[in-house]
Amino acid sequence: EGLGRGGIRTTKLFLVTNSHADFANFLMEKTFGKEWRSLFEIVVYYAKKGRGFFSTNADFIKVDAKDPHKSSLRVKPKLGHTAECSYVEGNADTLTRLFQEHSQQTRNPPKPTPAPSSTQPAPSSSSSPPSSSSSPS
């Protein structure tokens, strides 16, 4: 599975296919089962690999879950093991940068900012400490 230190997945799988979403979904479900989508960080359908995916800056279009043939919303792609990370078309340069950015964030996660201290400093005493005086005998 490609697990690194601390059980973090280090291998990223993606699927880029020239097939339309409905055919690819059918084929992948028959091959890997209903949960096949959880195997991949991102899926790109109808990529036009021979006519543009590797040589253009085509936008990523979010797959319309109800009717993949009506997909038209151009978005910035994101990674994840869900159908939310399924796109039509796109390009290799943007996909490569997406994985590089994700890798950089994984190696150098942002450091949490310390929470402001809720304790207040003790009030300073301006009075002098009591002196012990002895009376003459």
BELBELVEN-V481817 format. One line per field, one symbol per residue. ss: DSSP state (@ for helix, = for strand, . for the rest). phi: phi as a letter, one per 30 degrees, with the letter a starting at -180 (. if undefined). psi: psi as a letter, one per 40 degrees, with the letter a starting at -180 (. if undefined). A space follows every 10 residues. Layout:
ss = ???
phi = ???
psi = ???
This chain:
ss = ..=.@@@.=. ...===.... @@@@@@@@@@ @@...@@@@. .====...@@ @@@......= ==.....@@@ ..===..... ..@@@====. .@@@@@@@@@ @@@@@@@... .......... .......... .......
phi = .iccdiiddc cccbbbbddd eddddedddd dcjdcedddc dabbchdhed blecbbcedd cdddddbedc dbddbddbcl cbddcbbcij addddddddd dddddddbdd dddddddcdc ddddccdddd ccccddc
psi = efhaheehhe hhiihhieii dddddddddd deidfddeei dihhifefde fddeeifiih hhhhddgdee hehhihiiii fiedfhiiba iddddddddd dddddddgih hihiiihehi iiiiheiiih ihiiii.
